[in-house]
C-alpha cells in the first residue's frame, strides 16, 4: 500500500533523505529540521500506515520490517528513487534499522533518532499507562487549537517527552497532538513491536549514527538503549538537555549529525 509522502527539493542535485516518524506521530514531527536539511538533501517524508495522511487497512502487516518494505516500495514507485539516506525517530528509527539490515545496498547512511527496538526485554503486551497520551489526544481533539495555548495542557502532553517542553512552539505541540488524535494505526503499530526487538545485522558499509537524549523518558537508559543490539560500527551519541525527540530539543545538532553521517557514505 502506498504511503502519503511529501518531498522538499531546493536543489535537484542533492541526494535523497527519507525521514520516518515514530508511533502515534506523523511526518509533521520533522518540521523543525526540514528547512535546514533541505540545504543538503532532497527531503522525503512519509506517513506510516494509519498515521498522518496514510490509511490503515485492517490486517495490514505493521511490524518494523514490513513497514520498512512499505517505505522502500512507496519511495521507489512515487519518485523512482531506489537508494537514499534515512533518518528515523523512535519506531521510525527501528524501521530504518530493519531497512538497512534487509537491503544495505539501498541505504546510503542511517541516523537513528532515539530508535526503538534496542531494548533488553521486549514487551509482551500493551501497558495501559503508555496509552494515556493517545486517549488524552482523542478526548481533547475538539479543543486542541485553543487548549494548547495553555501552558498547563502543554505540560500534561509534553513534559515527559521533552525537558524543553516550555520552549516547544505552538505548531510543534499542535501537530504532535493532532497526529496522535487521528492515529488509526496506533495500536496496530504498537502490537507490531510486541515480543520483538532489533536483532539483525547491518554491514559496516552502511554508516550508522544513533542518537539518544540524556533525558529520554520514553526509551530510557539502560533498558531501552542496549548498545549490543546496535551495529558494532555505529557512532553512538548522547545529547544533553534532550528528550525523546532530538529534532525538537536539539534541532541544529540533529541536522549537523545527519549531514555528517551522510558524508561517511562510501567509507568502510
TAKA-V255805 format. One record per residue. N is the residue number from 1. PHI is phi in degrees with one decimal (* if undefined). NEAR is the number of other ideal C-beta (glycine too) atoms within 10 Angstrom. D_CENTER is the distance of its C-alpha to the mean C-alpha in Angstrom with 2 decimals. Layout:
BEGIN
<<N,PHI,NEAR,D_CENTER> <N,PHI,NEAR,D_CENTER>>
END
This chain:
BEGIN
<<1,*,11,19.60> <2,-68.6,12,18.36> <3,-97.8,24,15.14> <4,-71.7,17,15.34> <5,-138.3,19,14.36> <6,-145.2,15,15.49> <7,-133.7,15,16.65> <8,-115.3,15,17.82> <9,-128.6,14,20.69> <10,-89.9,12,22.94> <11,-131.1,10,24.45> <12,-64.1,6,24.67> <13,-82.7,6,25.27> <14,-69.2,16,21.82> <15,-72.1,15,19.70> <16,-78.0,19,16.75> <17,-130.3,25,13.13> <18,-101.1,27,10.48> <19,-108.6,27,7.10> <20,-123.0,30,4.65> <21,-81.0,29,3.16> <22,-99.8,27,3.99> <23,-62.0,24,7.75> <24,73.6,25,10.15> <25,-111.5,25,8.18> <26,-163.7,24,8.62> <27,-57.8,26,8.67> <28,-60.7,21,10.83> <29,-61.6,27,8.37> <30,-93.9,25,8.70> <31,-50.6,16,12.45> <32,-62.8,21,13.49> <33,-116.1,22,12.81> <34,-62.5,20,13.55> <35,-56.3,13,17.32> <36,-72.4,17,17.50> <37,-63.4,24,15.32> <38,-67.3,17,17.61> <39,-76.4,12,20.50> <40,-121.0,18,19.48> <41,-136.0,26,17.49> <42,-85.0,22,17.72> <43,-88.1,25,14.28> <44,-117.6,25,13.06> <45,-109.7,23,10.37> <46,-127.1,29,10.14> <47,-104.0,24,10.24> <48,-65.1,27,10.06> <49,-54.5,24,13.54> <50,73.1,21,14.74> <51,-125.2,30,12.01> <52,55.2,25,13.03> <53,-97.8,14,15.84> <54,-92.9,21,15.45> <55,-79.6,15,18.09> <56,-115.4,19,18.07> <57,-105.0,10,21.20> <58,-54.4,7,22.68> <59,90.1,7,22.73> <60,-63.4,17,19.87> <61,-67.4,12,18.24> <62,-125.8,21,14.84> <63,-74.2,18,14.37> <64,-54.1,26,11.58> <65,-65.4,19,14.25> <66,-65.8,14,15.46> <67,-62.4,28,12.20> <68,-63.2,25,12.03> <69,-63.8,16,15.64> <70,-64.9,21,15.05> <71,-63.6,24,12.74> <72,-55.0,21,15.50> <73,-61.6,13,18.18> <74,-64.3,20,16.95> <75,-63.8,23,16.52> <76,-66.8,14,19.86> <77,-71.3,11,21.69> <78,-82.9,14,20.77> <79,-120.4,16,20.92> <80,68.0,7,22.80> <81,-100.8,17,20.25> <82,-96.7,12,20.34> <83,-132.3,16,18.63> <84,-165.6,22,16.00> <85,-78.1,27,13.83> <86,-141.6,32,10.12> <87,-136.9,31,7.21> <88,-139.3,30,3.69> <89,-106.3,30,2.21> <90,58.2,25,4.66> <91,-55.1,26,5.62> <92,-62.0,33,3.54> <93,-68.5,30,5.17> <94,-65.7,29,8.09> <95,-57.1,32,8.37> <96,-62.0,29,8.64> <97,-62.4,32,11.15> <98,-65.1,24,13.04> <99,-63.7,27,13.34> <100,-68.7,26,14.86> <101,-71.7,20,17.07> <102,-77.7,15,18.33> <103,-138.7,15,18.93> <104,-61.5,15,19.08> <105,-73.8,11,21.36> <106,-106.0,17,18.79> <107,-108.2,26,16.04> <108,-76.5,20,17.47> <109,-162.2,24,15.13> <110,-134.9,28,11.83> <111,-120.3,30,9.95> <112,-96.0,33,7.75> <113,-98.6,33,6.57> <114,51.7,27,7.93> <115,-68.0,29,7.19> <116,-77.4,26,8.91> <117,91.7,25,12.08> <118,-101.5,24,13.99> <119,-106.9,19,16.32> <120,-66.0,12,20.10> <121,-129.4,9,20.87> <122,-61.9,12,18.81> <123,-71.6,14,19.37> <124,-99.1,7,22.09> <125,-160.6,8,21.68> <126,-69.2,12,20.05> <127,-106.8,9,20.78> <128,-51.8,8,22.21> <129,-62.7,7,21.22> <130,-75.2,12,17.48> <131,-95.0,14,18.06> <132,-59.7,12,19.80> <133,-61.7,20,17.13> <134,-64.2,17,16.97> <135,-67.1,12,20.76> <136,-63.6,16,21.24> <137,-63.8,21,19.20> <138,-62.7,13,21.18> <139,-67.0,10,24.45> <140,-90.8,17,23.94> <141,-48.9,15,22.62> <142,-65.3,9,26.11> <143,-112.6,11,26.27> <144,-62.0,18,22.87> <145,-57.5,12,24.19> <146,-86.6,9,27.03> <147,-61.9,18,25.84> <148,-75.2,22,22.87> <149,-81.2,12,25.51> <150,-89.9,11,26.71> <151,-61.9,10,25.72> <152,-63.9,8,26.36> <153,-69.9,18,23.80> <154,-62.6,21,21.08> <155,-62.3,12,22.02> <156,-60.4,16,21.76> <157,-80.9,23,18.31> <158,-129.5,23,16.64> <159,-61.9,13,18.93> <160,-78.9,17,17.14> <161,-83.3,22,13.65> <162,-138.7,27,15.04> <163,-68.8,19,18.37> <164,-108.2,16,18.71> <165,-57.0,20,18.39> <166,-69.7,11,21.78> <167,-96.1,10,20.70> <168,-66.1,20,17.76> <169,-71.3,11,19.00> <170,-57.9,11,20.20> <171,-62.7,12,18.06> <172,-61.8,22,14.77> <173,-66.7,22,16.11> <174,-66.5,17,17.50> <175,-57.4,20,14.54> <176,-66.7,26,12.41> <177,-69.0,23,15.57> <178,-67.4,18,16.51> <179,-58.8,22,13.29> <180,-66.0,24,13.84> <181,-64.2,19,17.55> <182,-104.5,18,17.48> <183,-81.6,24,14.94> <184,-73.5,14,17.29> <185,-95.6,24,14.80> <186,-59.7,23,13.84> <187,-71.1,17,16.49> <188,-60.2,19,16.53> <189,-70.2,25,12.91> <190,-61.0,19,13.81> <191,-61.3,13,17.00> <192,-67.6,22,15.40> <193,-93.8,19,14.12> <194,-62.4,12,17.57> <195,65.5,11,19.95> <196,-118.9,17,17.49> <197,-152.7,18,15.82> <198,-79.1,23,14.95> <199,-135.1,10,18.48> <200,-86.8,13,18.73> <201,-112.1,9,19.97> <202,-118.1,23,18.66> <203,-65.8,13,21.64> <204,-68.4,13,22.22> <205,-69.8,14,22.47> <206,-100.3,25,18.68> <207,-63.8,26,17.76> <208,-129.6,24,14.98> <209,-125.0,20,13.87> <210,-119.3,24,11.97> <211,-114.7,27,11.58> <212,-128.8,25,12.23> <213,-88.2,28,13.90> <214,-74.4,12,17.45> <215,-124.5,18,17.09> <216,-80.7,26,14.07> <217,-90.7,13,15.69> <218,-82.1,18,12.93> <219,-124.6,20,12.79> <220,-75.3,14,16.05> <221,-78.1,12,18.14> <222,-98.7,9,19.83> <223,-60.0,11,19.14> <224,-115.1,19,15.38> <225,-134.0,20,15.44> <226,-86.5,16,17.92> <227,-62.6,12,18.53> <228,-66.8,7,20.80> <229,-88.0,16,18.09> <230,-81.6,20,16.32> <231,-56.2,23,18.12> <232,-59.8,10,21.37> <233,-91.5,13,21.20> <234,-71.7,20,17.83> <235,-92.7,16,17.91> <236,-102.2,14,16.73> <237,-121.3,18,16.34> <238,-113.6,13,16.68> <239,-97.6,20,16.54> <240,-80.9,11,19.11> <241,52.8,12,18.91> <242,-142.2,26,15.15> <243,-101.4,25,13.27> <244,-83.8,23,9.86> <245,-125.5,30,8.38> <246,-55.9,28,10.03> <247,-69.6,26,9.69> <248,-93.0,28,11.93> <249,-81.1,25,14.21> <250,-135.4,22,14.77> <251,-60.4,19,13.91> <252,-65.2,10,16.84> <253,-68.3,16,16.27> <254,-62.7,27,12.63> <255,-61.6,22,14.10> <256,-57.5,12,16.99> <257,-69.4,21,15.21> <258,-61.0,28,13.25> <259,-64.7,18,16.67> <260,-62.4,14,18.63> <261,-64.2,24,16.70> <262,-65.3,22,17.17> <263,-77.5,12,20.83> <264,-84.4,15,21.20> <265,-56.8,15,21.01> <266,93.0,9,24.33> <267,-99.8,8,25.19> <268,-97.1,9,25.81>>
END
